[in-house]
Amino acid sequence: MSVSVHVAGVGSTSFGSHPNRTLQSLAVEAARAALADSNIPMDRIGCVFVGNFVGGIMTGQELLGPIVAADLGLANVAAVKVEAACASSSAAVRIGHDLVRADAEEAVLVVGVERLTGAPREALTTAMTAAIDLGSEGHAGLTFPGFWGLVMARHMHLYGTTREQVAAVAVKNRRFGANNPLAQFQKPISLEEVIASPPVADPIRRFDCCPATDGAAAVVLTSEALARRFVSPSVRVAASVLVNGPVRVTDYREITSHDGTVNAARRAYQAAGVGPQDIDVAELHDCFSIAEIVDSEDLGFFAAGEGGPNILREATKRNSKVVINPSGGLLSKGHPTGATGCGQIYEVVMQLRGQHPNQVPQARWGLTHNGGGTAAAVTVHILQSP
């Protein structure tokens, strides 16, 4: 018999530049906030999972699980780091979810953390491309802007997606981010500014790209019984899915649709007993503007080729059925890779509690989508309001 899993507490640092902070201090700040928010006694926490992608490469620090647990005062727990590129902490949530669901643990703490700012561009590029297969495409010079540039050019060719439609994603998310105190970018931008920004990997331009970011976010997962005893209200995890997708461009049948996202979404909708038409608010992996369009189609919010026109018609503003990335998304809130998955869950939980600065009215169902590598490790979580 499986146990119903609930998000009992969430916490987050601001996302942005934290030059004087260590990975540990950011992780501990977010974790303490989540633990306090949950009201769960510390001695009920059985596991600590720390999602982190490039801490060892960028800062030289590894063994983050035991270090963070020790700094929190948690002893005799299972504490490990989980790595799945940009999906590191959302993959850690899946592991924690399954332990609680199997009644192996009654409470699990998941923390995501990353420090990416302040490094030379070459060092950051080297760290990020560690999620590309270095034996093939890495040696050929592929980078993630290059990958998404290929996706964008192909999407334009197949569906007539326009430069203005893609730029509208960045405009929308910067507008949302300007009202989110946790977001790295607090200033709106115009369609013209996005299109006129310098090229990065044609046809992608600078303002189509998410920034390098420091930050941490944390989630406390518990059984329904423990949540009812200590937490009011808690958010139910209706589905937690992690799947792998193609790891190389050459593995794709069509790079404008990502098998990992399609398959993860299908399984998540089936587990939750809902469909894309039921989702009120979604936080998607918009590492580049075109990614939000592709993700929204793969998740079933729009038909193939319709994501761009709907963005330009502002179908994902607050007066629409599904509101996409009201946090500002990765484009505006920022992308501290290892922390992004927990950060997305934080944002959706705040929406389902009715406490978000960009509140979606009467939000009952929320979805998070997080992809690592070239959509090679993909998570989809569906959450239900109290």
SEZAPA-660828 format. One record per residue (C-alpha): x, y, z; residue in three letters. Coordinates in steps of 0.1 Angstrom, whole numbers, plus 5000, padded with zeros to 4 digits. Each point is the difference from the previous one (the first is absolute). Layout:
residues N
NODE_X_Y_Z_ala .
...
***
This chain:
residues 386
NODE_5000_5000_5000_met .
NODE_5015_5033_4989_ser .
NODE_5000_5032_5022_val .
NODE_4988_5034_4988_ser .
NODE_5029_5024_4998_val .
NODE_4997_5036_5010_his .
NODE_5022_5031_4998_val .
NODE_5001_5011_5036_ala .
NODE_5023_5029_4996_gly .
NODE_5020_5021_4975_val .
NODE_5028_5025_5003_gly .
NODE_5022_5020_4976_ser .
NODE_5028_5025_4999_thr .
NODE_4998_5028_4975_ser .
NODE_5014_4991_4966_phe .
NODE_5027_5021_4986_gly .
NODE_5036_5008_5009_ser .
NODE_5013_4990_5034_his .
NODE_5037_5006_4998_pro .
NODE_5007_4996_5037_asn .
NODE_4980_4969_5006_arg .
NODE_5011_4963_4999_thr .
NODE_4979_4972_4986_leu .
NODE_4995_4987_5035_gln .
NODE_4987_5033_5014_ser .
NODE_4975_5005_4972_leu .
NODE_4988_4964_5004_ala .
NODE_4996_5003_5037_val .
NODE_4981_5033_4998_glu .
NODE_4974_4985_4976_ala .
NODE_4998_4968_5020_ala .
NODE_4994_5017_5033_arg .
NODE_4973_5021_4984_ala .
NODE_4983_4968_4987_ala .
NODE_5003_4982_5033_leu .
NODE_4985_5030_5019_ala .
NODE_4973_5003_4974_asp .
NODE_4991_4963_5004_ser .
NODE_4998_5000_5038_asn .
NODE_5013_4964_4998_ile .
NODE_5023_4991_5029_pro .
NODE_5036_4995_4990_met .
NODE_5001_4965_5014_asp .
NODE_4974_4989_4975_arg .
NODE_5023_5007_4970_ile .
NODE_5014_4967_4988_gly .
NODE_5019_5011_4969_cys .
NODE_5017_5031_4985_val .
NODE_5005_5002_4963_phe .
NODE_5020_5028_4985_val .
NODE_4995_5007_4963_gly .
NODE_5031_5016_4985_asn .
NODE_5014_4999_4965_phe .
NODE_5035_5016_4999_val .
NODE_5009_5008_5036_gly .
NODE_5032_4980_4997_gly .
NODE_5010_5015_4967_ile .
NODE_4992_5037_5009_met .
NODE_5009_5001_5037_thr .
NODE_5020_4969_5007_gly .
NODE_4974_4989_5027_gln .
NODE_4985_4965_4999_glu .
NODE_4984_4978_5027_leu .
NODE_4972_5025_5003_leu .
NODE_4975_4976_5015_gly .
NODE_5018_4993_5032_pro .
NODE_5014_5035_5003_ile .
NODE_4966_5017_4996_val .
NODE_4984_4975_5024_ala .
NODE_5027_5006_5026_ala .
NODE_4996_5038_4997_asp .
NODE_4963_4996_5006_leu .
NODE_5006_4979_5031_gly .
NODE_4986_4968_4985_leu .
NODE_5019_4969_5011_ala .
NODE_4995_4963_4991_asn .
NODE_4981_5008_4968_val .
NODE_5007_4988_4965_ala .
NODE_5015_5030_4983_ala .
NODE_5012_5000_4964_val .
NODE_5004_5022_4970_lys .
NODE_4979_4994_4968_val .
NODE_5012_5011_4966_glu .
NODE_4979_5001_4968_ala .
NODE_5013_5032_4984_ala .
NODE_4974_5027_5001_cys .
NODE_4974_4975_5014_ala .
NODE_5021_4991_5030_ser .
NODE_4977_5012_5028_ser .
NODE_4968_4989_4983_ser .
NODE_5015_4966_4995_ala .
NODE_5008_5000_5037_ala .
NODE_4964_5009_5007_val .
NODE_4990_4969_4980_arg .
NODE_5022_4978_5022_ile .
NODE_4987_5016_5032_gly .
NODE_4964_4997_4988_his .
NODE_5004_4962_4993_asp .
NODE_5015_4994_5035_leu .
NODE_4971_5017_5017_val .
NODE_4975_4984_4976_arg .
NODE_5014_4965_5008_ala .
NODE_4998_5008_5037_asp .
NODE_5037_4996_5004_ala .
NODE_5003_5035_5014_glu .
NODE_4974_5023_5015_glu .
NODE_5018_5032_4992_ala .
NODE_5028_5010_4975_val .
NODE_5018_5033_4995_leu .
NODE_5011_5008_4964_val .
NODE_5023_5030_4994_val .
NODE_5011_5013_4966_gly .
NODE_5030_5024_4999_val .
NODE_5024_5015_4974_glu .
NODE_5026_5028_4997_arg .
NODE_5007_5010_4965_leu .
NODE_5008_5038_5000_thr .
NODE_5034_5016_5001_gly .
NODE_5018_4973_4980_ala .
NODE_5017_5008_4966_pro .
NODE_4977_4992_4970_arg .
NODE_5023_4972_4989_glu .
NODE_4998_4983_5034_ala .
NODE_4962_5003_5001_leu .
NODE_4997_4986_4964_thr .
NODE_5022_4971_5009_thr .
NODE_4979_4992_5031_ala .
NODE_4967_5002_4981_met .
NODE_5012_4978_4971_thr .
NODE_5008_4973_5025_ala .
NODE_4964_4990_4994_ala .
NODE_5007_4994_4963_ile .
NODE_5014_4966_4989_asp .
NODE_5037_5011_4997_leu .
NODE_5009_4969_4981_gly .
NODE_4980_5011_4970_ser .
NODE_4982_5034_4999_glu .
NODE_5022_5016_5026_gly .
NODE_5031_4995_4979_his .
NODE_4981_5013_4970_ala .
NODE_4995_5033_5018_gly .
NODE_4963_4998_5008_leu .
NODE_4988_5023_5029_thr .
NODE_4965_5004_5014_phe .
NODE_4995_5034_4982_pro .
NODE_5010_4981_4968_gly .
NODE_4975_4972_5007_phe .
NODE_4971_5023_5007_trp .
NODE_5010_5021_4969_gly .
NODE_4996_4969_4979_leu .
NODE_4966_4994_5017_val .
NODE_4989_5035_4994_met .
NODE_5010_5001_4963_ala .
NODE_4983_4966_4994_arg .
NODE_4968_5012_5018_his .
NODE_4999_5031_4978_met .
NODE_5005_4979_4969_his .
NODE_4973_4974_5009_leu .
NODE_4973_5023_5015_tyr .
NODE_5007_5035_4988_gly .
NODE_5008_5010_5036_thr .
NODE_5012_5037_4999_thr .
NODE_5028_5019_5016_arg .
NODE_4973_5021_5017_glu .
NODE_4982_4970_5015_gln .
NODE_5032_4987_5016_val .
NODE_5010_5034_5013_ala .
NODE_4965_5003_5016_ala .
NODE_5010_4972_5024_val .
NODE_5028_5021_5015_ala .
NODE_4978_5031_5001_val .
NODE_4973_4981_5019_lys .
NODE_5023_4984_5025_asn .
NODE_5019_5032_5007_arg .
NODE_4967_5016_5007_arg .
NODE_4991_4973_5025_phe .
NODE_5035_5001_5015_gly .
NODE_4998_5037_5006_ala .
NODE_4973_4992_5026_asn .
NODE_5018_4971_5016_asn .
NODE_5024_5010_5029_pro .
NODE_5020_4968_4996_leu .
NODE_5007_5006_4963_ala .
NODE_5035_5009_4987_gln .
NODE_4987_5024_4973_phe .
NODE_4976_5027_5013_gln .
NODE_4996_5021_4969_lys .
NODE_4975_4995_4972_pro .
NODE_5013_4999_4964_ile .
NODE_4984_5007_4967_ser .
NODE_4996_4978_4969_leu .
NODE_5023_5024_4981_glu .
NODE_5027_4997_5027_glu .
NODE_5000_4962_4998_val .
NODE_5002_4999_4962_ile .
NODE_5028_5027_5000_ala .
NODE_5021_4983_5026_ser .
NODE_5033_4985_4988_pro .
NODE_5000_4966_4983_pro .
NODE_5012_4970_5020_val .
NODE_4992_4969_4979_ala .
NODE_4980_5010_4970_asp .
NODE_4970_5005_5001_pro .
NODE_5003_5003_5039_ile .
NODE_5009_5034_5014_arg .
NODE_5012_5011_5034_arg .
NODE_4966_5007_5015_phe .
NODE_4988_4966_4989_asp .
NODE_5024_4984_5024_cys .
NODE_4996_4994_5037_cys .
NODE_5027_5015_5023_pro .
NODE_5026_4982_5021_ala .
NODE_4987_5001_5035_thr .
NODE_5007_4993_5037_asp .
NODE_4973_4987_5023_gly .
NODE_4984_4972_5019_ala .
NODE_4965_4987_5006_ala .
NODE_4987_4972_5022_ala .
NODE_4970_4977_5004_val .
NODE_4988_4979_5030_val .
NODE_4980_4969_4989_leu .
NODE_4979_4981_5024_thr .
NODE_4973_4973_5003_ser .
NODE_4965_5012_5001_glu .
NODE_4997_4988_5036_ala .
NODE_5030_5021_5011_leu .
NODE_4988_5030_4980_ala .
NODE_4965_4999_5017_arg .
NODE_5017_4999_5034_arg .
NODE_5024_5029_4995_phe .
NODE_4992_5019_4969_val .
NODE_4971_5022_4990_ser .
NODE_4995_5001_4971_pro .
NODE_5022_4976_4979_ser .
NODE_5001_4995_4963_val .
NODE_4996_4965_4986_arg .
NODE_5025_4986_4975_val .
NODE_4977_4984_4975_ala .
NODE_5028_4989_4977_ala .
NODE_5038_4998_5001_ser .
NODE_5016_4988_4968_val .
NODE_5036_4997_4988_leu .
NODE_5009_4986_4966_val .
NODE_5029_5000_4977_asn .
NODE_4999_5014_4964_gly .
NODE_5025_5001_4972_pro .
NODE_5035_5011_5011_val .
NODE_5013_5010_4966_arg .
NODE_4985_5022_4972_val .
NODE_5005_4970_4976_thr .
NODE_4978_4979_5022_asp .
NODE_4970_5022_4994_tyr .
NODE_4974_4991_4974_arg .
NODE_4989_5037_5000_glu .
NODE_5018_5026_5022_ile .
NODE_4969_5022_5003_thr .
NODE_4984_4974_5022_ser .
NODE_5017_4984_5029_his .
NODE_4992_4964_5008_asp .
NODE_5009_5004_5037_gly .
NODE_4975_5028_5005_thr .
NODE_4973_4983_4980_val .
NODE_5004_4967_5019_asn .
NODE_5004_5016_5034_ala .
NODE_4969_5021_4995_ala .
NODE_4979_4970_4988_arg .
NODE_5010_4980_5031_arg .
NODE_4994_5029_5024_ala .
NODE_4965_5008_4986_tyr .
NODE_4991_4963_5003_gln .
NODE_5013_4998_5036_ala .
NODE_4982_5032_5010_ala .
NODE_4968_4992_4982_gly .
NODE_4999_5033_4982_val .
NODE_5009_5014_4966_gly .
NODE_5018_5031_4987_pro .
NODE_4966_5018_4999_gln .
NODE_4997_4997_5038_asp .
NODE_5033_5017_5008_ile .
NODE_4996_5036_5013_asp .
NODE_5036_5010_5004_val .
NODE_5033_4986_4986_ala .
NODE_5037_5006_5006_glu .
NODE_5018_4988_4969_leu .
NODE_5037_4997_4992_his .
NODE_5005_5032_4979_asp .
NODE_5038_4999_4999_cys .
NODE_4995_5018_4966_phe .
NODE_4970_5017_4987_ser .
NODE_4993_4973_4974_ile .
NODE_5001_4974_5027_ala .
NODE_4968_5013_5016_glu .
NODE_4982_4997_4967_ile .
NODE_5013_4964_4993_val .
NODE_4993_4990_5036_asp .
NODE_4964_5014_4999_ser .
NODE_4993_4979_4969_glu .
NODE_5016_4969_5013_asp .
NODE_4980_5003_5033_leu .
NODE_4968_5002_4980_gly .
NODE_4990_5036_5008_phe .
NODE_5002_5008_4963_phe .
NODE_5001_4980_4968_ala .
NODE_5033_4997_4981_ala .
NODE_5007_5033_4984_gly .
NODE_4974_5019_5021_glu .
NODE_5022_5010_5029_gly .
NODE_5015_5030_4982_gly .
NODE_4967_5015_4988_pro .
NODE_4985_4995_5035_asn .
NODE_5029_5018_5017_ile .
NODE_4997_5030_4977_leu .
NODE_4963_5001_5007_arg .
NODE_5009_5001_5037_glu .
NODE_4981_4968_5006_ala .
NODE_5022_4992_5030_thr .
NODE_4992_5032_5019_lys .
NODE_4979_4998_5031_arg .
NODE_4967_5001_4982_asn .
NODE_5007_4967_4982_ser .
NODE_4992_4964_5010_lys .
NODE_5037_4991_5007_val .
NODE_5024_5026_5011_val .
NODE_5036_4992_4991_ile .
NODE_5030_5011_5021_asn .
NODE_4983_5027_5022_pro .
NODE_5032_4999_5021_ser .
NODE_5018_5015_4970_gly .
NODE_5014_4966_4991_gly .
NODE_5036_4993_4995_leu .
NODE_5003_5029_4976_leu .
NODE_4991_5026_5027_ser .
NODE_5002_4982_5034_lys .
NODE_5033_4984_4990_gly .
NODE_5014_4965_4996_his .
NODE_5022_4988_5029_pro .
NODE_5001_4966_4983_thr .
NODE_4999_4977_5030_gly .
NODE_4974_5021_5018_ala .
NODE_4976_5006_4971_thr .
NODE_4978_4969_5006_gly .
NODE_4993_5008_5036_cys .
NODE_4996_5036_4991_gly .
NODE_4973_4992_4976_gln .
NODE_4982_4979_5026_ile .
NODE_5003_5029_5025_tyr .
NODE_4983_5023_4975_glu .
NODE_4971_4976_4992_val .
NODE_4995_4992_5037_val .
NODE_4997_5038_5007_met .
NODE_4974_5002_4972_gln .
NODE_4980_4971_5013_leu .
NODE_5000_5016_5035_arg .
NODE_4988_5033_4985_gly .
NODE_5031_5018_5012_gln .
NODE_5019_5009_4968_his .
NODE_5008_5035_4989_pro .
NODE_4987_4992_4965_asn .
NODE_4971_4980_5013_gln .
NODE_4979_4979_4976_val .
NODE_4964_5003_5012_pro .
NODE_4986_4968_5014_gln .
NODE_5030_4978_4990_ala .
NODE_4993_4964_5009_arg .
NODE_5024_4980_4978_trp .
NODE_5036_5009_4994_gly .
NODE_5027_4984_4979_leu .
NODE_5038_5003_4999_thr .
NODE_5022_4989_4971_his .
NODE_5038_4998_5003_asn .
NODE_5025_4987_4975_gly .
NODE_5036_4990_5004_gly .
NODE_5024_5000_4970_gly .
NODE_4985_4999_4966_thr .
NODE_4966_4990_5016_ala .
NODE_5018_4968_5009_ala .
NODE_4989_4999_5037_ala .
NODE_4964_5014_5003_val .
NODE_4978_5004_5030_thr .
NODE_4963_5009_5002_val .
NODE_4982_5006_5033_his .
NODE_4963_5006_5004_ile .
NODE_4989_5016_5032_leu .
NODE_4965_5004_5014_gln .
NODE_4988_5028_5023_ser .
NODE_4989_4993_5035_pro .
***
